[in-house]
Amino acid sequence: MVIAVDRGRWTCALDGDPERVVVAMRARELGRTPVVIGDRVDLVGDVSGATDALARIVRVQPRTSVLRRTADDTDPYERVIVANAAQLGIVVSLTDPPPRLGLIDRCLVAAYAGGLSPLLVLTKADLAPPEELLAQYAELDIPAVVSRFGTPPPELLAVLTGRVSALVGHSGVGKSTLVNALVPSAARVVGTVSAVGKGRHTSSSAVALPLPGGGGWVVDTPGIRSFGLAHVSADDVVRAFGDLAAAIEDCPRGCGHLGPPADPECALDQLDGEAARRAQSVRRLLQSL
């Protein structure tokens, strides 16, 4: 498993064991095949892990999930952030800085489109209540963990244990503080929120960190200010919900599933009850596209 990337060198954990670490380069025959954090790769050469030893990555195994983003919504170039993560923890500060619903929605869209299960991780609950924000996403049945400053997050550790999970969030929300609490040896720099509330970037590259006890990995990603979705279609998002996926089979070609006036014949308008309420929540996410 690839756990770090730095200037043409990939750090890999043999068989997912953080105690058996090997540095590798990409074999010539792979060309420019992208190799990212979380990728499962096949190695040849010196896999002893000794100082100055260098193995070669000769194959990238098929991915089970991919978290992608683009620089903006017009950029055709996709940037793969993490591969093979089971879930995406969206770290959100309840205040200072305040929640950015648009960014949360975009991260949710990327998770659904990439095959990751989303998780809301709300920080600074000692400064503001979480109920209003949780109500915004109630119909999507997204699990949530609430943390307070200075309090170890046992609930979060329980949710992450045994899985590969990626954490994303914009600067200043407390993501590095959470990572340091989850993995005390991580020594990630904790940022401080600037006077204007935008925070500073404190993590310059993604890295996979082993959870204590060998019970999974958490991928700490750099703080983000934007999350481009040029690679995502409305169908990618809706198909993450079984009942809605079945309904849109009756939509006309090219339907964006937003409903009238943009999509007057969208089949989601024929739903009722809980499915209809969920469809409205999903439509709010689709506004991100």
Beta strands, then each sheet from edge to edge (+ up, - down):
strand 1: 2-6
strand 2: 9-13
strand 3: 21-26
strand 4: 41-45
strand 5: 55-60
strand 6: 66-69
strand 7: 79-83
strand 8: 87-93
strand 9: 117-123
strand 10: 144-146
strand 11: 163-168
strand 12: 207-210
strand 13: 216-220
sheet 1: 1+ 2- 3+ 5+ 4-
sheet 2: 6+ 7-
sheet 3: 10+ 9+ 8+ 11+ 13+ 12-
end
